[in-house]
Amino acid sequence: DAGVIQSPRHEVTEMGQEVTLRCKPISGHDYLFWYRQTMMRGLELLIYFNNNVPIDDSGMPEDRFSAKMPNASFSTLKIQPSEPRDSAVYFCASSSDLDRKDGYTFGSGTRLTVV
Amino acid sequence: AQKVTQAQTEISVVEKEDVTLDCVYETRDTTYYLFWYKQPPSGELVFLIRRNSFDEQNEISGRYSWNFQKSTSSFNFTITASQVVDSAVYFCALSEPLGNTPLVFGKGTRLSVIA
């Protein structure tokens, strides 16, 4: 089991550019979560999916953010256009259920810097 | 709405000291789960423990122990005889599975253990 795989690990982009973050969850996990970590706000849930269907996207900050899960093994988080305040570490996590005994499994994160 | 408060932003201790990290939570559900995660300097999020709302027994795992008290809505984490390798950011989190609410994190406590 390779764990949750996120790419890229680091992304530096210019303001106004489109950014796409990618996540491959653990096989068999029905839930996928996108979190954002900043110094000011800590770890915030952006959106989560169950069986590839978005369940709650109330944490998505603006229309510039969108997330998709076209199949059980892949999800993307897109920011278009990006802004400097989007700079953060974005984590993807997966789980077999909302209250899994061993918690959610997190990827290594994507550190996004928008200049 | 659910909320997790970690009032201690940063703690610094000398190696071999004991240290307690505080966590206070708010929830309206009677069924909920509490978690602690560790984020070492490398950045990944490491699951430490999950406790359900019906089990108030304290938990001990090596130098780590957790004290869950429903009367004060607290789930505190103690590290005994701290070591430099314990230096990390520690997050407390809450989930409410019956309300379909995934993990909500506190803002974290940064622990520095000085040799």
gemmi code that builds the backbone of each chain (N, CA, C; Angstrom):
import gemmi

chains = {
    "A": [
        ("ASP", (0.852, -1.190, 0.000), (0.000, 0.000, 0.000), (0.886, 1.236, 0.000)),
        ("ALA", (0.790, 2.036, -1.071), (1.679, 3.181, -1.213), (1.174, 4.384, -0.450)),
        ("GLY", (0.020, 4.303, 0.160), (-0.520, 5.449, 0.866), (-1.197, 6.412, -0.090)),
        ("VAL", (-1.571, 7.576, 0.419), (-2.181, 8.608, -0.401), (-1.064, 9.358, -1.120)),
        ("ILE", (-1.204, 9.460, -2.415), (-0.142, 10.070, -3.214), (-0.608, 11.402, -3.778)),
        ("GLN", (0.143, 12.440, -3.476), (-0.166, 13.766, -3.981), (0.945, 14.245, -4.896)),
        ("SER", (0.536, 14.990, -5.899), (1.519, 15.624, -6.783), (0.998, 16.969, -7.253)),
        ("PRO", (1.912, 17.911, -7.500), (3.329, 17.854, -7.172), (3.568, 18.071, -5.677)),
        ("ARG", (4.756, 17.905, -5.200), (5.087, 18.187, -3.799), (5.207, 19.688, -3.571)),
        ("HIS", (5.748, 20.346, -4.570), (5.904, 21.796, -4.483), (5.451, 22.409, -5.811)),
        ("GLU", (4.801, 23.563, -5.705), (4.360, 24.256, -6.911), (4.531, 25.746, -6.682)),
        ("VAL", (5.253, 26.374, -7.572), (5.402, 27.820, -7.542), (4.805, 28.359, -8.837)),
        ("THR", (3.892, 29.274, -8.718), (3.240, 29.788, -9.902), (3.028, 31.292, -9.766)),
        ("GLU", (2.773, 31.910, -10.871), (2.520, 33.352, -10.855), (1.030, 33.627, -10.695)),
        ("MET", (0.767, 34.716, -10.050), (-0.614, 35.142, -9.852), (-1.349, 35.141, -11.193)),
        ("GLY", (-2.573, 34.635, -11.167), (-3.374, 34.605, -12.377), (-3.307, 33.301, -13.139)),
        ("GLN", (-2.304, 32.486, -12.848), (-2.167, 31.205, -13.525), (-3.102, 30.162, -12.924)),
        ("GLU", (-3.397, 29.159, -13.724), (-4.188, 28.024, -13.254), (-3.273, 27.010, -12.574)),
        ("VAL", (-3.738, 26.472, -11.465), (-2.966, 25.475, -10.727), (-3.836, 24.232, -10.538)),
        ("THR", (-3.262, 23.076, -10.772), (-3.988, 21.822, -10.560), (-3.193, 20.924, -9.629)),
        ("LEU", (-3.822, 20.551, -8.541), (-3.219, 19.636, -7.583), (-3.881, 18.272, -7.752)),
        ("ARG", (-3.091, 17.228, -7.574), (-3.585, 15.884, -7.859), (-3.455, 14.977, -6.649)),
        ("CYS", (-4.368, 14.006, -6.585), (-4.379, 13.083, -5.455), (-4.832, 11.702, -5.891)),
        ("LYS", (-4.099, 10.711, -5.436), (-4.499, 9.316, -5.632), (-4.757, 8.731, -4.251)),
        ("PRO", (-6.002, 8.400, -3.924), (-6.300, 7.862, -2.588), (-5.888, 6.402, -2.462)),
        ("ILE", (-6.002, 5.898, -1.268), (-5.739, 4.483, -1.030), (-6.874, 3.659, -1.651)),
        ("SER", (-6.492, 2.607, -2.330), (-7.479, 1.763, -2.984), (-8.449, 1.193, -1.950)),
        ("GLY", (-9.740, 1.293, -2.265), (-10.746, 0.766, -1.352), (-11.310, 1.798, -0.388)),
        ("HIS", (-10.671, 2.937, -0.291), (-11.199, 4.011, 0.552), (-12.290, 4.757, -0.208)),
        ("ASP", (-13.457, 4.850, 0.429), (-14.593, 5.469, -0.239), (-14.669, 6.981, -0.042)),
        ("TYR", (-13.901, 7.482, 0.925), (-13.943, 8.914, 1.231), (-12.621, 9.566, 0.846)),
        ("LEU", (-12.751, 10.761, 0.262), (-11.566, 11.551, -0.067), (-11.804, 12.982, 0.391)),
        ("PHE", (-10.776, 13.544, 1.017), (-10.884, 14.875, 1.609), (-9.757, 15.760, 1.072)),
        ("TRP", (-10.092, 17.031, 0.891), (-9.077, 18.039, 0.602), (-9.059, 19.042, 1.758)),
        ("TYR", (-7.860, 19.210, 2.358), (-7.664, 20.173, 3.433), (-6.609, 21.191, 2.996)),
        ("ARG", (-6.701, 22.375, 3.565), (-5.704, 23.412, 3.326), (-5.122, 23.834, 4.671)),
        ("GLN", (-3.812, 23.984, 4.736), (-3.155, 24.390, 5.972), (-2.454, 25.718, 5.778)),
        ("THR", (-2.811, 26.681, 6.599), (-2.133, 27.979, 6.640), (-1.820, 28.319, 8.091)),
        ("MET", (-0.897, 29.233, 8.284), (-0.534, 29.632, 9.639), (-1.729, 30.272, 10.343)),
        ("MET", (-2.448, 31.085, 9.602), (-3.532, 31.851, 10.227), (-4.748, 30.983, 10.550)),
        ("ARG", (-5.079, 30.075, 9.678), (-6.344, 29.355, 9.805), (-6.183, 27.885, 10.165)),
        ("GLY", (-4.950, 27.419, 10.241), (-4.732, 26.014, 10.587), (-5.167, 25.106, 9.456)),
        ("LEU", (-5.698, 23.943, 9.810), (-6.138, 22.953, 8.827), (-7.634, 23.106, 8.588)),
        ("GLU", (-7.983, 23.470, 7.375), (-9.396, 23.663, 7.043), (-9.827, 22.630, 6.013)),
        ("LEU", (-11.010, 22.094, 6.204), (-11.578, 21.191, 5.213), (-12.149, 22.006, 4.062)),
        ("LEU", (-11.727, 21.682, 2.861), (-12.239, 22.391, 1.694), (-13.452, 21.672, 1.114)),
        ("ILE", (-13.311, 20.365, 0.910), (-14.361, 19.579, 0.269), (-14.105, 18.112, 0.570)),
        ("TYR", (-15.166, 17.312, 0.572), (-14.938, 15.877, 0.643), (-15.914, 15.126, -0.260)),
        ("PHE", (-15.461, 13.976, -0.686), (-16.203, 13.110, -1.605), (-16.504, 11.780, -0.915)),
        ("ASN", (-17.630, 11.220, -1.296), (-17.949, 9.855, -0.901), (-18.327, 9.109, -2.176)),
        ("ASN", (-17.630, 8.019, -2.441), (-17.880, 7.266, -3.682), (-17.884, 8.175, -4.904)),
        ("ASN", (-16.911, 9.043, -4.950), (-16.654, 9.958, -6.076), (-17.631, 11.121, -6.168)),
        ("VAL", (-18.571, 11.201, -5.262), (-19.583, 12.266, -5.304), (-19.239, 13.327, -4.267)),
        ("PRO", (-19.214, 14.607, -4.662), (-18.937, 15.651, -3.660), (-20.088, 15.740, -2.659)),
        ("ILE", (-19.752, 15.676, -1.384), (-20.771, 15.680, -0.326), (-20.901, 17.061, 0.300)),
        ("ASP", (-19.793, 17.687, 0.576), (-19.813, 18.984, 1.241), (-18.664, 19.828, 0.687)),
        ("ASP", (-19.013, 20.885, -0.006), (-17.988, 21.782, -0.550), (-18.088, 23.158, 0.098)),
        ("SER", (-18.697, 23.226, 1.260), (-18.903, 24.525, 1.910), (-17.600, 25.185, 2.336)),
        ("GLY", (-16.540, 24.415, 2.394), (-15.260, 24.982, 2.767), (-14.458, 25.552, 1.608)),
        ("MET", (-14.923, 25.344, 0.414), (-14.228, 25.897, -0.758), (-14.350, 27.412, -0.692)),
        ("PRO", (-13.209, 28.105, -0.671), (-13.241, 29.535, -0.377), (-13.935, 30.394, -1.422)),
        ("GLU", (-13.762, 30.096, -2.667), (-14.331, 30.957, -3.715), (-14.581, 30.130, -4.955)),
        ("ASP", (-15.259, 30.767, -5.892), (-15.514, 30.090, -7.167), (-14.238, 29.791, -7.932)),
        ("ARG", (-13.170, 30.395, -7.538), (-11.894, 30.119, -8.217), (-11.419, 28.702, -7.931)),
        ("PHE", (-11.962, 28.094, -6.879), (-11.571, 26.747, -6.485), (-12.601, 25.746, -6.997)),
        ("SER", (-12.101, 24.654, -7.554), (-13.000, 23.582, -7.966), (-12.305, 22.244, -7.735)),
        ("ALA", (-13.080, 21.225, -7.444), (-12.519, 19.896, -7.218), (-13.360, 18.867, -7.953)),
        ("LYS", (-12.671, 17.854, -8.438), (-13.350, 16.774, -9.152), (-12.797, 15.443, -8.694)),
        ("MET", (-13.625, 14.431, -8.869), (-13.170, 13.071, -8.625), (-13.782, 12.202, -9.719)),
        ("PRO", (-13.130, 12.119, -10.858), (-13.699, 11.406, -12.002), (-13.799, 9.895, -11.801)),
        ("ASN", (-12.950, 9.365, -10.918), (-13.047, 7.937, -10.608), (-12.500, 7.693, -9.212)),
        ("ALA", (-12.574, 6.465, -8.781), (-12.224, 6.143, -7.390), (-10.746, 6.291, -7.082)),
        ("SER", (-9.924, 6.451, -8.094), (-8.486, 6.477, -7.846), (-7.833, 7.809, -8.166)),
        ("PHE", (-8.638, 8.846, -8.361), (-8.024, 10.103, -8.770), (-8.921, 11.288, -8.444)),
        ("SER", (-8.294, 12.340, -7.916), (-9.018, 13.572, -7.659), (-8.113, 14.751, -7.969)),
        ("THR", (-8.722, 15.855, -8.357), (-7.968, 17.073, -8.608), (-8.600, 18.239, -7.865)),
        ("LEU", (-7.748, 19.164, -7.481), (-8.179, 20.440, -6.916), (-7.573, 21.518, -7.808)),
        ("LYS", (-8.428, 22.344, -8.371), (-7.958, 23.337, -9.326), (-8.240, 24.741, -8.795)),
        ("ILE", (-7.285, 25.599, -9.008), (-7.447, 27.007, -8.649), (-7.216, 27.831, -9.910)),
        ("GLN", (-8.210, 28.592, -10.302), (-8.128, 29.385, -11.515), (-8.973, 30.644, -11.382)),
        ("PRO", (-8.396, 31.816, -11.422), (-6.971, 32.112, -11.409), (-6.406, 32.095, -9.993)),
        ("SER", (-5.145, 31.775, -9.860), (-4.543, 31.727, -8.534), (-4.182, 33.131, -8.048)),
        ("GLU", (-4.151, 33.281, -6.720), (-3.805, 34.548, -6.090), (-2.795, 34.266, -4.982)),
        ("PRO", (-2.009, 35.268, -4.609), (-1.002, 35.057, -3.550), (-1.590, 34.511, -2.253)),
        ("ARG", (-2.802, 34.893, -1.907), (-3.398, 34.413, -0.654), (-3.773, 32.936, -0.718)),
        ("ASP", (-3.655, 32.317, -1.869), (-3.888, 30.873, -1.975), (-2.661, 30.077, -1.554)),
        ("SER", (-1.570, 30.754, -1.301), (-0.350, 30.065, -0.877), (-0.603, 29.333, 0.430)),
        ("ALA", (-0.330, 28.044, 0.424), (-0.646, 27.185, 1.572), (-0.117, 25.788, 1.258)),
        ("VAL", (-0.279, 24.908, 2.242), (-0.049, 23.488, 1.983), (-1.413, 22.825, 1.845)),
        ("TYR", (-1.594, 22.113, 0.760), (-2.858, 21.440, 0.486), (-2.672, 19.940, 0.706)),
        ("PHE", (-3.502, 19.412, 1.585), (-3.433, 17.984, 1.892), (-4.652, 17.268, 1.322)),
        ("CYS", (-4.388, 16.103, 0.816), (-5.447, 15.179, 0.431), (-5.417, 14.036, 1.441)),
        ("ALA", (-6.578, 13.533, 1.800), (-6.654, 12.404, 2.727), (-7.737, 11.452, 2.245)),
        ("SER", (-7.607, 10.201, 2.627), (-8.660, 9.243, 2.287), (-8.956, 8.372, 3.498)),
        ("SER", (-10.147, 7.760, 3.466), (-10.568, 6.920, 4.573), (-11.652, 5.968, 4.103)),
        ("SER", (-11.805, 4.873, 4.846), (-12.862, 3.919, 4.512), (-14.214, 4.388, 5.051)),
        ("ASP", (-14.199, 5.253, 6.028), (-15.435, 5.860, 6.522), (-15.099, 7.113, 7.317)),
        ("LEU", (-16.140, 7.800, 7.774), (-15.915, 9.078, 8.455), (-15.320, 8.898, 9.838)),
        ("ASP", (-15.495, 7.711, 10.412), (-15.000, 7.525, 11.780), (-14.045, 6.346, 11.856)),
        ("ARG", (-13.231, 6.220, 10.856), (-12.306, 5.085, 10.796), (-11.428, 5.030, 12.029)),
        ("LYS", (-11.216, 3.824, 12.541), (-10.510, 3.627, 13.805), (-9.102, 4.208, 13.777)),
        ("ASP", (-8.440, 4.105, 12.651), (-7.073, 4.615, 12.541), (-7.014, 6.004, 11.934)),
        ("GLY", (-8.140, 6.684, 11.902), (-8.156, 8.041, 11.379), (-8.020, 8.065, 9.871)),
        ("TYR", (-7.929, 9.257, 9.343), (-7.745, 9.406, 7.911), (-6.260, 9.250, 7.591)),
        ("THR", (-5.969, 8.782, 6.402), (-4.595, 8.714, 5.930), (-4.337, 9.921, 5.049)),
        ("PHE", (-3.342, 10.688, 5.436), (-3.040, 11.918, 4.698), (-1.880, 11.697, 3.738)),
        ("GLY", (-1.948, 12.413, 2.619), (-0.810, 12.476, 1.722), (0.252, 13.402, 2.292)),
        ("SER", (1.346, 13.524, 1.566), (2.461, 14.351, 2.029), (2.230, 15.841, 1.825)),
        ("GLY", (1.166, 16.164, 1.093), (0.832, 17.567, 0.897), (1.488, 18.170, -0.328)),
        ("THR", (0.874, 19.218, -0.837), (1.453, 20.035, -1.912), (1.625, 21.441, -1.365)),
        ("ARG", (2.865, 21.894, -1.366), (3.128, 23.268, -0.914), (3.002, 24.196, -2.112)),
        ("LEU", (1.993, 25.025, -2.080), (1.726, 25.947, -3.185), (2.176, 27.356, -2.815)),
        ("THR", (2.949, 27.943, -3.694), (3.367, 29.328, -3.533), (2.930, 30.101, -4.773)),
        ("VAL", (2.147, 31.127, -4.547), (1.692, 31.975, -5.655), (2.366, 33.339, -5.508)),
        ("VAL", (3.150, 33.705, -6.519), (3.919, 34.954, -6.422), (3.334, 36.023, -7.358)),
    ],
    "B": [
        ("ALA", (-22.390, 24.280, 16.185), (-21.451, 23.646, 15.259), (-20.243, 23.148, 16.037)),
        ("GLN", (-19.599, 22.155, 15.477), (-18.455, 21.572, 16.157), (-17.258, 22.508, 16.102)),
        ("LYS", (-16.449, 22.448, 17.147), (-15.297, 23.327, 17.233), (-14.247, 22.681, 18.121)),
        ("VAL", (-12.989, 22.877, 17.779), (-11.883, 22.364, 18.575), (-10.950, 23.525, 18.892)),
        ("THR", (-10.648, 23.687, 20.164), (-9.783, 24.792, 20.585), (-8.520, 24.261, 21.240)),
        ("GLN", (-7.412, 24.674, 20.701), (-6.118, 24.389, 21.301), (-5.531, 25.741, 21.681)),
        ("ALA", (-5.684, 26.080, 22.936), (-5.337, 27.434, 23.370), (-3.836, 27.699, 23.357)),
        ("GLN", (-3.060, 26.649, 23.522), (-1.602, 26.814, 23.542), (-1.085, 26.835, 22.097)),
        ("THR", (-0.582, 27.975, 21.687), (-0.060, 28.072, 20.323), (1.326, 27.429, 20.230)),
        ("GLU", (2.163, 27.758, 21.220), (3.519, 27.214, 21.230), (3.905, 26.866, 22.656)),
        ("ILE", (4.618, 25.756, 22.791), (5.168, 25.349, 24.087), (6.615, 24.961, 23.877)),
        ("SER", (7.442, 25.367, 24.832), (8.840, 24.985, 24.772), (9.220, 24.344, 26.108)),
        ("VAL", (9.817, 23.166, 26.043), (10.235, 22.470, 27.261), (11.653, 21.966, 27.068)),
        ("VAL", (12.257, 21.660, 28.203), (13.596, 21.066, 28.177), (13.430, 19.551, 28.155)),
        ("GLU", (14.294, 18.907, 27.454), (14.239, 17.449, 27.333), (14.080, 16.810, 28.714)),
        ("LYS", (13.258, 15.759, 28.752), (12.955, 14.955, 29.936), (11.849, 15.566, 30.797)),
        ("GLU", (11.431, 16.758, 30.473), (10.277, 17.317, 31.183), (8.998, 16.674, 30.660)),
        ("ASP", (7.979, 16.667, 31.513), (6.652, 16.255, 31.067), (5.933, 17.479, 30.514)),
        ("VAL", (5.071, 17.239, 29.522), (4.332, 18.365, 28.937), (2.923, 17.912, 28.596)),
        ("THR", (1.960, 18.775, 28.850), (0.568, 18.476, 28.533), (0.041, 19.466, 27.509)),
        ("LEU", (-0.553, 18.935, 26.461), (-1.161, 19.754, 25.408), (-2.669, 19.713, 25.599)),
        ("ASP", (-3.258, 20.897, 25.667), (-4.679, 20.977, 25.973), (-5.539, 20.968, 24.710)),
        ("CYS", (-6.718, 20.380, 24.838), (-7.690, 20.365, 23.741), (-9.085, 20.449, 24.353)),
        ("VAL", (-9.844, 21.429, 23.914), (-11.230, 21.576, 24.351), (-12.112, 21.543, 23.114)),
        ("TYR", (-13.207, 20.829, 23.188), (-14.043, 20.679, 22.006), (-15.479, 21.088, 22.301)),
        ("GLU", (-16.204, 21.381, 21.237), (-17.631, 21.692, 21.330), (-18.373, 20.844, 20.317)),
        ("THR", (-19.445, 20.219, 20.768), (-20.288, 19.447, 19.864), (-21.671, 19.301, 20.460)),
        ("ARG", (-22.654, 19.152, 19.594), (-24.021, 18.914, 20.064), (-24.374, 17.431, 19.962)),
        ("ASP", (-23.538, 16.676, 19.279), (-23.812, 15.256, 19.113), (-23.405, 14.469, 20.351)),
        ("THR", (-24.098, 13.375, 20.596), (-23.714, 12.502, 21.711), (-22.706, 11.465, 21.257)),
        ("THR", (-22.671, 11.230, 19.950), (-21.689, 10.297, 19.381), (-20.669, 11.091, 18.575)),
        ("TYR", (-19.448, 11.026, 19.012), (-18.398, 11.757, 18.308), (-17.069, 11.062, 18.582)),
        ("TYR", (-16.073, 11.450, 17.815), (-14.738, 10.876, 17.948), (-13.716, 11.994, 18.059)),
        ("LEU", (-12.751, 11.763, 18.898), (-11.670, 12.713, 19.106), (-10.354, 12.085, 18.667)),
        ("PHE", (-9.515, 12.895, 18.081), (-8.257, 12.420, 17.509), (-7.107, 13.344, 17.923)),
        ("TRP", (-5.925, 12.776, 17.911), (-4.703, 13.567, 17.946), (-3.834, 13.136, 16.764)),
        ("TYR", (-3.269, 14.164, 16.112), (-2.326, 13.942, 15.026), (-1.037, 14.697, 15.348)),
        ("LYS", (0.061, 14.166, 14.839), (1.368, 14.801, 14.979), (1.860, 15.225, 13.603)),
        ("GLN", (2.406, 16.438, 13.519), (2.999, 16.903, 12.280), (4.452, 17.281, 12.560)),
        ("PRO", (5.374, 16.363, 12.288), (6.799, 16.668, 12.505), (7.288, 17.691, 11.489)),
        ("PRO", (8.515, 18.162, 11.655), (9.052, 19.176, 10.731), (9.018, 18.762, 9.265)),
        ("SER", (9.003, 17.485, 9.001), (8.946, 17.019, 7.607), (7.593, 17.295, 6.957)),
        ("GLY", (6.573, 17.563, 7.772), (5.310, 18.047, 7.226), (4.158, 17.071, 7.127)),
        ("GLU", (4.435, 15.777, 7.217), (3.316, 14.847, 7.073), (2.458, 14.832, 8.337)),
        ("LEU", (1.249, 14.367, 8.220), (0.334, 14.267, 9.355), (0.261, 12.809, 9.791)),
        ("VAL", (0.599, 12.571, 11.044), (0.689, 11.218, 11.562), (-0.390, 11.002, 12.615)),
        ("PHE", (-1.210, 9.997, 12.388), (-2.285, 9.665, 13.324), (-1.680, 9.126, 14.614)),
        ("LEU", (-2.207, 9.600, 15.769), (-1.739, 9.105, 17.064), (-2.800, 8.290, 17.778)),
        ("ILE", (-4.025, 8.823, 17.853), (-5.046, 8.137, 18.636), (-6.436, 8.589, 18.207)),
        ("ARG", (-7.396, 7.697, 18.398), (-8.814, 8.034, 18.253), (-9.525, 7.564, 19.520)),
        ("ARG", (-10.440, 8.397, 19.998), (-11.222, 8.042, 21.183), (-12.687, 8.327, 20.889)),
        ("ASN", (-13.583, 7.384, 21.195), (-14.989, 7.657, 20.964), (-15.632, 8.240, 22.217)),
        ("SER", (-16.761, 8.870, 22.019), (-17.399, 9.642, 23.091), (-17.928, 8.789, 24.228)),
        ("PHE", (-18.030, 7.487, 24.017), (-18.570, 6.618, 25.062), (-17.481, 5.963, 25.905)),
        ("ASP", (-16.260, 6.253, 25.579), (-15.153, 5.618, 26.284), (-14.284, 6.678, 26.944)),
        ("GLU", (-14.481, 6.869, 28.236), (-13.723, 7.897, 28.942), (-12.486, 7.357, 29.631)),
        ("GLN", (-12.161, 6.129, 29.378), (-10.945, 5.579, 29.972), (-9.730, 6.303, 29.438)),
        ("ASN", (-8.797, 6.566, 30.317), (-7.555, 7.167, 29.865), (-6.736, 6.142, 29.092)),
        ("GLU", (-5.951, 6.635, 28.184), (-5.160, 5.761, 27.326), (-3.692, 6.086, 27.520)),
        ("ILE", (-2.900, 5.030, 27.561), (-1.451, 5.208, 27.680), (-0.779, 4.382, 26.591)),
        ("SER", (0.176, 5.018, 25.933), (0.956, 4.309, 24.931), (2.399, 4.766, 25.062)),
        ("GLY", (3.181, 3.991, 25.755), (4.575, 4.373, 25.980), (4.664, 5.656, 26.788)),
        ("ARG", (5.311, 6.652, 26.222), (5.449, 7.935, 26.927), (4.244, 8.849, 26.712)),
        ("TYR", (3.326, 8.415, 25.880), (2.145, 9.226, 25.563), (0.955, 8.776, 26.400)),
        ("SER", (0.173, 9.742, 26.855), (-1.080, 9.412, 27.528), (-2.118, 10.476, 27.194)),
        ("TRP", (-3.368, 10.037, 27.247), (-4.465, 10.930, 26.890), (-5.508, 10.884, 27.994)),
        ("ASN", (-6.013, 12.045, 28.343), (-7.017, 12.179, 29.370), (-8.276, 12.770, 28.775)),
        ("PHE", (-9.346, 11.982, 28.720), (-10.605, 12.400, 28.122), (-11.596, 12.651, 29.246)),
        ("GLN", (-12.110, 13.873, 29.320), (-13.082, 14.208, 30.347), (-14.282, 14.890, 29.699)),
        ("LYS", (-15.383, 14.174, 29.620), (-16.593, 14.740, 29.009), (-17.134, 15.901, 29.831)),
        ("SER", (-16.954, 15.850, 31.135), (-17.515, 16.896, 32.008), (-16.943, 18.276, 31.673)),
        ("THR", (-15.706, 18.286, 31.203), (-15.066, 19.555, 30.838), (-14.838, 19.663, 29.338)),
        ("SER", (-15.354, 18.697, 28.570), (-15.178, 18.675, 27.105), (-13.710, 18.828, 26.737)),
        ("SER", (-12.889, 18.031, 27.374), (-11.456, 18.139, 27.113), (-10.854, 16.783, 26.765)),
        ("PHE", (-9.829, 16.829, 25.972), (-9.115, 15.620, 25.550), (-7.637, 15.989, 25.489)),
        ("ASN", (-7.005, 15.966, 26.650), (-5.636, 16.453, 26.771), (-4.616, 15.354, 26.526)),
        ("PHE", (-3.468, 15.759, 26.068), (-2.411, 14.848, 25.645), (-1.155, 15.167, 26.437)),
        ("THR", (-0.609, 14.159, 27.101), (0.602, 14.345, 27.908), (1.739, 13.508, 27.360)),
        ("ILE", (2.872, 14.132, 27.218), (4.097, 13.428, 26.856), (4.988, 13.408, 28.095)),
        ("THR", (5.350, 12.237, 28.519), (6.197, 12.065, 29.695), (7.655, 11.951, 29.254)),
        ("ALA", (8.528, 12.576, 30.004), (9.962, 12.517, 29.694), (10.204, 12.869, 28.230)),
        ("SER", (9.843, 14.077, 27.870), (9.892, 14.498, 26.472), (11.298, 14.337, 25.875)),
        ("GLN", (11.296, 14.125, 24.560), (12.545, 13.969, 23.823), (12.543, 14.948, 22.648)),
        ("VAL", (13.722, 15.220, 22.139), (13.846, 16.152, 21.019), (12.991, 15.703, 19.835)),
        ("VAL", (12.886, 14.399, 19.641), (12.101, 13.881, 18.510), (10.611, 14.144, 18.654)),
        ("ASP", (10.194, 14.565, 19.847), (8.782, 14.911, 20.043), (8.463, 16.300, 19.497)),
        ("SER", (9.468, 17.050, 19.123), (9.243, 18.393, 18.582), (8.409, 18.297, 17.309)),
        ("ALA", (7.258, 18.949, 17.323), (6.325, 18.851, 16.209), (5.146, 19.775, 16.500)),
        ("VAL", (4.252, 19.850, 15.530), (2.960, 20.499, 15.776), (1.952, 19.384, 16.033)),
        ("TYR", (1.178, 19.520, 17.080), (0.204, 18.513, 17.450), (-1.197, 19.079, 17.261)),
        ("PHE", (-2.015, 18.299, 16.560), (-3.380, 18.715, 16.274), (-4.381, 17.812, 16.979)),
        ("CYS", (-5.358, 18.436, 17.581), (-6.507, 17.735, 18.113), (-7.628, 17.889, 17.091)),
        ("ALA", (-8.471, 16.868, 16.942), (-9.527, 16.931, 15.933), (-10.767, 16.200, 16.426)),
        ("LEU", (-11.894, 16.554, 15.821), (-13.196, 16.019, 16.219), (-13.971, 15.625, 14.967)),
        ("SER", (-14.644, 14.487, 15.020), (-15.557, 14.141, 13.926), (-16.901, 13.729, 14.511)),
        ("GLU", (-17.954, 13.977, 13.751), (-19.316, 13.641, 14.153), (-19.918, 12.787, 13.039)),
        ("PRO", (-19.684, 11.492, 13.080), (-20.086, 10.650, 11.951), (-21.583, 10.619, 11.695)),
        ("LEU", (-22.376, 10.717, 12.773), (-23.825, 10.660, 12.568), (-24.332, 11.912, 11.862)),
        ("GLY", (-23.602, 12.987, 12.034), (-23.951, 14.230, 11.349), (-23.204, 14.390, 10.050)),
        ("ASN", (-22.546, 13.295, 9.620), (-21.744, 13.332, 8.397), (-20.720, 14.453, 8.417)),
        ("THR", (-20.158, 14.671, 9.560), (-19.149, 15.721, 9.694), (-17.774, 15.092, 9.807)),
        ("PRO", (-16.927, 15.339, 8.813), (-15.577, 14.783, 8.891), (-14.717, 15.555, 9.890)),
        ("LEU", (-13.458, 15.179, 9.933), (-12.533, 15.739, 10.905), (-12.472, 17.262, 10.845)),
        ("VAL", (-12.663, 17.864, 12.013), (-12.453, 19.300, 12.187), (-11.272, 19.447, 13.135)),
        ("PHE", (-10.283, 20.208, 12.707), (-9.046, 20.310, 13.466), (-8.987, 21.582, 14.292)),
        ("GLY", (-8.291, 21.483, 15.423), (-7.873, 22.680, 16.117), (-6.715, 23.305, 15.354)),
        ("LYS", (-6.249, 24.457, 15.814), (-5.188, 25.164, 15.098), (-3.801, 24.627, 15.401)),
        ("GLY", (-3.732, 23.708, 16.334), (-2.454, 23.067, 16.581), (-1.634, 23.737, 17.672)),
        ("THR", (-0.788, 22.948, 18.312), (0.169, 23.439, 19.296), (1.555, 23.033, 18.834)),
        ("ARG", (2.414, 24.017, 18.696), (3.800, 23.722, 18.293), (4.625, 23.446, 19.537)),
        ("LEU", (5.139, 22.233, 19.628), (5.961, 21.817, 20.765), (7.425, 21.797, 20.353)),
        ("SER", (8.233, 22.496, 21.115), (9.683, 22.464, 20.907), (10.322, 21.858, 22.146)),
        ("VAL", (11.067, 20.799, 21.940), (11.778, 20.154, 23.030), (13.266, 20.452, 22.844)),
        ("ILE", (13.822, 21.094, 23.845), (15.207, 21.564, 23.747), (16.128, 20.608, 24.495)),
        ("ALA", (17.201, 20.237, 23.855), (18.164, 19.314, 24.476), (18.927, 19.987, 25.601)),
    ],
}
model = gemmi.Model(1)
for chain_id, residues in chains.items():
    chain = gemmi.Chain(chain_id)
    for i, (resn, *xyz) in enumerate(residues, 1):
        res = gemmi.Residue()
        res.name, res.seqid = resn, gemmi.SeqId(i, " ")
        for name, pos in zip(("N", "CA", "C"), xyz):
            atom = gemmi.Atom()
            atom.name, atom.element = name, gemmi.Element(name[0])
            atom.pos, atom.b_iso = gemmi.Position(*pos), 0.0
            res.add_atom(atom)
        chain.add_residue(res)
    model.add_chain(chain)
structure = gemmi.Structure()
structure.add_model(model)
structure.setup_entities()
